[in-house]
Amino acid sequence: MLKKTIKYTDFNDVEQTAECYFHLSKSELIRLELSYPGGFENYLKTLISADDGAAIVRMFVDIILDSYGERSPNGQNFDKSPAARAQFESSAAFDALVMELAEDPGAASEFLNGVMPKDLAEKVKKNEQNAELPEPSPQADVPAWVREDRDPTRKELESMSREQMAEAFRAKSSR
């Protein structure tokens, strides 16, 4: 669970500070992973490589709203009702958070890591630290379908950037 302090100016032009809570359960993360072509992480990488800022912001807005909730005083419940979501979405705090994440990739990454369950976030971090980096091959930047002189598969198409997609169509039309 992420407890986020958000500073914003309310609709009466008064500076405010709000403590907001965000969390995605493991089942919500599975649904998130399955809702994007090629999985959430690959989809995000594709958007970043394509420099599709509008799609990235839309995705973050969805994640913010899907993870927002109100924690019960005893910590036993996390209310993610449509009413709680609508109330937050209509607030100036929501707008301030969206702008912060849109303008700062570090804050966006921190937010994503913070909304994950702690045990899962720790596993991801441990795997990243223990991962051995492969030796770069001379053709590492060349997609397999280009090296193999074939049409890209559906999965390869889904993971392509705009530039790679244009290259695929140019290669196909020149055959």
C-alpha positions in Angstrom: 0.0 0.0 0.0 1.2 3.4 -0.9 0.4 6.4 1.3 0.9 9.5 -0.8 1.0 13.1 0.4 -0.4 15.3 -2.3 -0.1 19.1 -2.1 -2.6 21.0 -4.3 -4.7 24.1 -4.5 -8.4 23.5 -4.0 -11.3 25.0 -5.8 -11.4 27.9 -3.3 -7.7 28.7 -4.3 -6.5 27.5 -0.9 -3.3 25.4 -0.6 -4.1 21.9 0.8 -2.4 18.7 1.7 -4.1 15.3 1.4 -3.0 11.9 2.6 -4.2 9.4 0.0 -3.9 5.7 -0.2 -3.3 3.5 -3.2 -3.1 -0.3 -3.5 -3.5 -3.0 -6.2 -4.1 -6.5 -4.9 -2.5 -9.5 -6.6 -5.8 -10.4 -8.3 -6.1 -6.8 -9.6 -2.5 -7.0 -10.9 -3.3 -10.3 -12.7 -6.4 -8.6 -14.4 -4.2 -5.6 -15.2 -1.6 -7.9 -16.8 -4.2 -9.7 -18.9 -6.0 -6.5 -20.0 -3.1 -5.2 -22.1 -1.8 -6.8 -25.4 1.4 -8.7 -24.6 1.0 -8.0 -20.9 1.1 -4.7 -18.9 4.9 -4.4 -18.7 5.4 -5.0 -22.4 2.6 -2.6 -23.3 4.2 0.1 -21.1 7.6 -0.5 -22.7 6.0 -0.2 -26.2 4.3 3.1 -25.2 7.6 4.4 -23.8 9.6 3.4 -26.9 6.9 4.9 -29.2 7.0 8.1 -27.1 3.2 7.9 -26.9 2.7 10.4 -24.0 -1.1 10.6 -24.4 -1.5 6.8 -24.1 1.0 6.7 -21.1 -1.0 9.4 -19.3 -4.3 7.5 -20.0 -2.8 4.3 -18.6 -1.6 6.1 -15.5 -5.0 7.7 -14.9 -6.5 4.2 -15.0 -4.0 2.9 -12.6 -4.4 5.8 -10.2 -8.1 5.4 -10.2 -8.0 1.6 -10.0 -5.6 1.7 -7.0 -7.2 4.6 -5.1 -9.2 3.7 -2.0 -10.0 4.8 1.5 -8.4 2.7 4.3 -10.6 1.9 7.3 -9.4 3.1 10.7 -8.8 -0.5 11.8 -6.9 -1.3 8.6 -9.2 -4.3 7.8 -10.8 -2.8 4.7 -9.8 -0.7 1.7 -12.9 0.9 0.2 -12.6 1.1 -3.6 -16.3 1.8 -4.2 -17.4 3.7 -7.3 -18.5 6.6 -4.9 -15.0 6.8 -3.3 -13.4 6.7 -6.8 -15.7 9.4 -8.2 -15.1 11.6 -5.2 -11.3 11.3 -5.6 -11.5 11.7 -9.4 -13.4 15.0 -9.0 -10.8 16.4 -6.6 -8.0 18.8 -7.2 -5.7 16.3 -5.5 -6.3 13.8 -8.3 -5.4 16.4 -10.9 -2.2 17.3 -9.0 -1.2 13.6 -8.8 -1.8 13.0 -12.5 0.3 16.1 -13.4 3.1 14.9 -11.0 3.3 11.5 -12.5 3.0 12.8 -16.1 5.9 15.2 -15.6 8.3 13.0 -13.5 9.1 9.5 -14.8 10.8 8.8 -11.5 7.7 9.6 -9.5 5.7 7.5 -11.9 8.0 4.5 -11.4 7.9 5.0 -7.6 4.1 5.1 -7.7 3.8 1.9 -9.7 6.2 0.1 -7.3 4.4 1.5 -4.3 0.9 0.3 -5.3 2.0 -3.3 -5.6 1.7 -5.7 -2.6 4.9 -5.5 -0.6 5.9 -9.1 -1.0 5.5 -8.9 -4.8 7.4 -5.6 -5.0 10.3 -7.1 -2.9 10.4 -10.1 -5.3 10.5 -7.8 -8.3 13.3 -5.7 -6.8 15.3 -8.8 -5.8 14.9 -10.3 -9.3 16.1 -7.1 -10.8 19.1 -6.9 -8.6 20.0 -10.6 -9.2 19.4 -10.6 -12.9 22.5 -11.1 -14.9 22.8 -8.8 -17.9 23.3 -10.8 -21.1 26.1 -9.9 -23.4 24.8 -7.7 -26.1 24.9 -9.3 -29.5 25.9 -7.4 -32.6 22.3 -7.6 -33.8 20.6 -7.0 -30.5 18.7 -4.0 -31.8 17.6 -5.8 -35.0 14.3 -7.5 -34.6 14.3 -11.3 -35.1 11.9 -11.1 -38.0 14.2 -8.8 -39.9 17.3 -10.9 -39.1 15.4 -14.0 -40.3 13.9 -12.3 -43.4 10.3 -13.2 -42.5 7.0 -11.5 -41.7 6.6 -10.5 -38.0 4.4 -12.6 -35.8 1.3 -11.2 -34.2 3.2 -11.0 -30.8 6.1 -9.2 -32.5 3.7 -6.7 -34.1 2.0 -6.0 -30.8 5.4 -5.2 -29.2 6.6 -2.9 -32.0 7.2 0.8 -31.7 5.8 3.1 -34.4 9.2 3.2 -36.1 9.5 -0.6 -36.1 5.9 -0.9 -37.5 6.8 1.5 -40.3 9.9 -0.5 -41.1 7.8 -3.7 -41.2 5.4 -2.2 -43.7 8.3 -0.8 -45.8 10.1 -4.2 -45.8 6.9 -6.0 -46.8 6.1 -3.5 -49.6 9.6 -3.8 -51.0 9.4 -7.6 -51.4 
